[in-house]
């Protein structure tokens, strides 16, 4: 019996002040933080949680446990005044056996002492860390009532050969058990075994098995039952292998293309329920087109990994830590963290690699021999990796995983494997790139945002060109709060391809275009506002698309049709395409130019429009000389033509339209021109909230756009909000907008309707199409 245990807790910033405090629900953070400009002192404390409870009928003669999915960072559990257990990792689950401390009738009291200080002698602490570590009972809690002799663990391995291997662990005595395997989606039973007496079981080949794959993540529900107990888990049949020449899934070579993910959110740090954990996976797969994620730098919510299982996102997960290695006690906890991570997560088919080094730490053979041995003993079916910044370092793992930050915008995208890996015959994976090399805010200049995107494209293209690199994980999925040693002074690391609310920056377009999206994708890098660029030179403009071709129009006149043959990238599918023509055949039609005159003048003017008049290459100079010598053009003629067809200073407002085509049919259109009115667009994760095991949350990603849906990158303000009904706003009652995008979160507070009103900022009335917009949500029990 599993009973949710998340409501009606009392919380106090001072553990010793309990039972006084505020009523809270789990997941909970010890400090609601500002969006920016706060430091780690806000959550460093020794706080306390308390809950009174009664046991249900049927608990007599049973074992009783409290299971905590995540408490940051040192947790001590007391029941009825008796100390039960202390757990020293903020990123793995633990259980407290409270059988001998509870009363079977009457009221029991559980207290949890939570130490979220960064002075603890456990990973990741001991030195500076490039992320906030927050605090609290931030993942769910449950009460479990189990038989005296219960099934404590089931470890299943399911390969592409259709053979199921199972290890079953009982708490006291081995007893016979049965096995039932069902298709998770349909519930159809595909395999059963009765009266199994060996705790290690291997089936014969199970016919008709569908494999788990990134394109078809087919899942099965495995139930192991004894006379008194039942254990259920989800599995997938698949073969996953890292080889010297890359990564193979079910025998198919697959280039890993992923991003790193932290588990933090604005205002509440780590404390978000299942829906928000799952939503992150949805964004990564369905909006960015990724096939993999690295859970940097710690194990993350089971809800997130469950969703990766369901979506077909490969997962590289690792133990907590960031560069620092502590003393012997600290190291012993790191080894313990490996053990907990693997036992708790090893049935997930999405997990393909265990990270058993402290991220970016120096070599420590004694420690890493222990972590590798622990990993291989507990899970011989998966390889180990160790994220390092060192070339040719001590290599004890199965996969050489390396943070390659060599690209600076001019150098090659990545170093070749032979320059990095200690063993050239070992599998090789790039675990981070970009990130701190080029921090980019949503409201940075257009040229800066473009450079950020191109750096991601450069690395992806380089990785795609090496057959012996298994893939790469960019740094990182979204911006995040950090310590003073990092970030931009406001306590934010602007390293993400999305902002903190998961709104896309331009760099995300590279992933969406080259990814595995089924829906058509089309974006353009520029607003075509010449005043945004130095000296009015438009600079380079790129198309990001997964369409077969894109037709470009200027003021309804066709200019050019672009295909992916036009890109300079040689290896990356659907790479960015440079727009190299803003004129088309207009001068032939309007000025009477011949084909040759049109060609040479257009080439020269398009070049100058991008790069300006300085350092004109010889080829373009020759075009200008030919225009003057052969066609008797003067500088004044060229100047006027440039203003008419490229510069457009003070001229007619230009409108650029881009039409994306697939299979010869138009599937996507975007328009770029000067705005007349603004409006708010809101993308909600859901308008239905369900109070199941705890409260639910809806994410609102808000953008300020022109009438054509283009986000306005220099709109920086906040939008007043009002809420009524069975919900509340997480954080301030104003939606933060930076670079034209921001958001908020709505939390359920029981059952009923929720109404949210979002207004335009003061002083913008009349500029927005509507001064406000209203959204409705429903909150219901159990869904």
Rosetta blueprint (number, residue, H / E / L):
1 X L
2 X E
3 X E
4 X E
5 X L
6 X L
7 X L
8 X L
9 X E
10 X E
11 X E
12 X E
13 X L
14 X L
15 X H
16 X H
17 X H
18 X L
19 X L
20 X L
21 X L
22 X E
23 X E
24 X E
25 X L
26 X L
27 X L
28 X L
29 X L
30 X L
31 X L
32 X L
33 X L
34 X L
35 X L
36 X L
37 X L
38 X L
39 X L
40 X H
41 X H
42 X H
43 X L
44 X L
45 X L
46 X E
47 X E
48 X E
49 X E
50 X E
51 X E
52 X E
53 X E
54 X L
55 X L
56 X L
57 X L
58 X L
59 X L
60 X L
61 X L
62 X L
63 X E
64 X E
65 X E
66 X E
67 X E
68 X E
69 X L
70 X L
71 X E
72 X E
73 X L
74 X E
75 X E
76 X E
77 X E
78 X E
79 X E
80 X L
81 X L
82 X E
83 X E
84 X E
85 X E
86 X E
87 X E
88 X L
89 X L
90 X L
91 X L
92 X L
93 X L
94 X E
95 X E
96 X E
97 X E
98 X L
99 X L
100 X L
101 X L
102 X L
103 X L
104 X L
105 X L
106 X L
107 X L
108 X E
109 X E
110 X E
111 X E
112 X E
113 X E
114 X E
115 X E
116 X L
117 X L
118 X L
119 X L
120 X L
121 X L
122 X L
123 X L
124 X L
125 X L
126 X L
127 X L
128 X L
129 X L
130 X L
131 X L
132 X L
133 X L
134 X L
135 X L
136 X E
137 X E
138 X L
139 X L
140 X L
141 X E
142 X E
143 X E
144 X E
145 X E
146 X E
147 X L
148 X L
149 X L
150 X L
151 X E
152 X E
153 X E
154 X E
155 X E
156 X E
157 X E
158 X E
159 X L
160 X L
161 X L
162 X L
163 X L
164 X E
165 X E
166 X E
167 X E
168 X E
169 X E
170 X E
171 X L
172 X L
173 X L
174 X L
175 X L
176 X L
177 X E
178 X E
179 X E
180 X E
181 X E
182 X E
183 X E
184 X L
185 X L
186 X L
187 X L
188 X L
189 X E
190 X E
191 X E
192 X E
193 X E
194 X E
195 X E
196 X E
197 X L
198 X L
199 X L
200 X E
201 X E
202 X E
203 X L
204 X L
205 X L
206 X L
207 X L
208 X L
209 X L
210 X L
211 X E
212 X E
213 X L
214 X L
215 X L
216 X L
217 X E
218 X L
219 X L
220 X E
221 X E
222 X E
223 X E
224 X E
225 X E
226 X L
227 X L
228 X L
229 X L
230 X E
231 X E
232 X E
233 X E
234 X E
235 X E
236 X L
237 X E
238 X L
239 X L
240 X E
241 X E
242 X E
243 X E
244 X L
245 X L
246 X E
247 X E
248 X E
249 X E
250 X L
251 X L
252 X E
253 X E
254 X L
255 X L
256 X E
257 X E
258 X E
259 X E
260 X E
261 X E
262 X L
263 X L
264 X L
265 X E
266 X L
267 X L
268 X L
269 X E
270 X L
271 X L
272 X L
273 X L
274 X H
275 X H
276 X H
277 X H
278 X H
279 X H
280 X H
281 X H
282 X H
283 X H
284 X H
285 X H
286 X H
287 X H
288 X L
289 X L
290 X L
291 X L
292 X E
293 X E
294 X E
295 X E
296 X L
297 X L
298 X L
299 X L
300 X L
301 X L
302 X H
303 X H
304 X H
305 X H
306 X H
307 X H
308 X H
309 X H
310 X H
311 X H
312 X L
313 X L
314 X E
315 X E
316 X E
317 X E
318 X E
319 X L
320 X L
321 X L
322 X L
323 X L
324 X L
325 X L
326 X L
327 X L
328 X H
329 X H
330 X H
331 X H
332 X H
333 X H
334 X H
335 X H
336 X H
337 X H
338 X H
339 X H
340 X H
341 X H
342 X H
343 X H
344 X H
345 X H
346 X L
347 X L
348 X L
349 X L
350 X L
351 X E
352 X E
353 X E
354 X E
355 X E
356 X L
357 X L
358 X L
359 X L
360 X L
361 X L
362 X L
363 X L
364 X L
365 X H
366 X H
367 X H
368 X H
369 X H
370 X H
371 X H
372 X H
373 X H
374 X H
375 X H
376 X H
377 X H
378 X H
379 X L
380 X L
381 X L
382 X L
383 X E
384 X E
385 X E
386 X L
387 X L
388 X E
389 X L
390 X L
391 X L
392 X L
393 X L
394 X L
395 X L
396 X L
397 X L
398 X L
399 X E
400 X E
401 X E
402 X E
403 X E
404 X L
405 X L
406 X L
407 X L
408 X L
409 X L
410 X L
411 X L
412 X L
413 X L
414 X L
415 X L
416 X L
417 X H
418 X H
419 X H
420 X L
421 X L
422 X L
423 X L
424 X L
425 X L
426 X L
427 X E
428 X E
429 X E
430 X E
431 X E
432 X E
433 X L
434 X E
435 X H
436 X H
437 X H
438 X H
439 X L
440 X L
441 X L
442 X L
443 X L
444 X L
445 X L
446 X H
447 X H
448 X H
449 X H
450 X H
451 X H
452 X H
453 X H
454 X H
455 X H
456 X H
457 X H
458 X H
459 X H
460 X H
461 X H
462 X H
463 X H
464 X H
465 X L
466 X L
467 X L
468 X L
469 X L
470 X L
471 X E
472 X E
473 X E
474 X E
475 X E
476 X L
477 X L
478 X E
479 X L
480 X E
481 X E
482 X L
483 X L
484 X L
485 X L
486 X L
487 X L
488 X L
489 X L
490 X L
491 X L
492 X E
493 X E
494 X L
495 X L
496 X L
497 X L
498 X E
499 X L
500 X L
501 X L
502 X L
503 X L
504 X E
505 X L
506 X H
507 X H
508 X H
509 X H
510 X H
511 X H
512 X H
513 X H
514 X H
515 X L
516 X L
517 X L
518 X L
519 X L
520 X L
521 X L
522 X E
523 X E
524 X E
525 X L
526 X L
527 X L
528 X L
529 X L
530 X H
531 X H
532 X H
533 X L
534 X H
535 X H
536 X H
537 X L
538 X L
539 X L
540 X L
541 X L
542 X E
543 X E
544 X E
545 X E
546 X L
547 X L
548 X L
549 X E
550 X E
551 X E
552 X E
553 X E
554 X E
555 X L
556 X L
557 X E
558 X E
559 X E
560 X E
561 X E
562 X E
563 X E
564 X H
565 X H
566 X H
567 X L
568 X L
569 X L
570 X L
571 X L
572 X L
573 X L
574 X L
575 X L
576 X L
577 X E
578 X E
579 X L
580 X L
581 X L
582 X L
583 X L
584 X L
585 X L
586 X H
587 X H
588 X H
589 X H
590 X H
591 X H
592 X L
593 X L
594 X L
595 X H
596 X H
597 X H
598 X H
599 X H
600 X H
601 X H
602 X H
603 X H
604 X H
605 X H
606 X H
607 X H
608 X H
609 X H
610 X H
611 X H
612 X L
613 X L
614 X L
615 X L
616 X L
617 X L
618 X H
619 X H
620 X H
621 X H
622 X H
623 X H
624 X H
625 X H
626 X H
627 X H
628 X H
629 X H
630 X H
631 X H
632 X L
633 X L
634 X L
635 X H
636 X H
637 X H
638 X H
639 X H
640 X H
641 X H
642 X H
643 X H
644 X H
645 X H
646 X H
647 X H
648 X L
649 X L
650 X L
651 X L
652 X L
653 X L
654 X L
655 X E
656 X E
657 X E
658 X E
659 X E
660 X E
661 X E
662 X E
663 X L
664 X L
665 X E
666 X E
667 X E
668 X E
669 X E
670 X E
671 X E
672 X E
673 X E
674 X L
675 X L
676 X L
677 X L
678 X E
679 X E
680 X E
681 X E
682 X E
683 X E
684 X E
685 X L
686 X L
687 X L
688 X E
689 X E
690 X E
691 X E
692 X L
693 X L
694 X L
695 X L
696 X L
697 X E
698 X E
699 X E
700 X E
701 X E
702 X E
703 X E
704 X E
705 X E
706 X E
707 X L
708 X L
709 X L
710 X L
711 X E
712 X L
713 X L
714 X L
715 X L
716 X L
717 X E
718 X E
719 X E
720 X E
721 X E
722 X E
723 X E
724 X E
725 X E
726 X L
727 X E
728 X E
729 X E
730 X E
731 X L
732 X L
733 X L
734 X E
735 X E
736 X E
737 X E
738 X E
739 X L
740 X L
741 X E
742 X E
743 X E
744 X E
745 X E
746 X E
747 X E
748 X E
749 X L
750 X L
751 X L
752 X E
753 X E
754 X E
755 X E
756 X E
757 X E
758 X E
759 X E
760 X L
761 X L
762 X L
763 X L
764 X L
765 X L
766 X L
767 X L
768 X E
769 X L
770 X L
771 X L
772 X E
773 X E
774 X E
775 X E
776 X E
777 X E
778 X E
779 X E
780 X E
781 X E
782 X L
783 X L
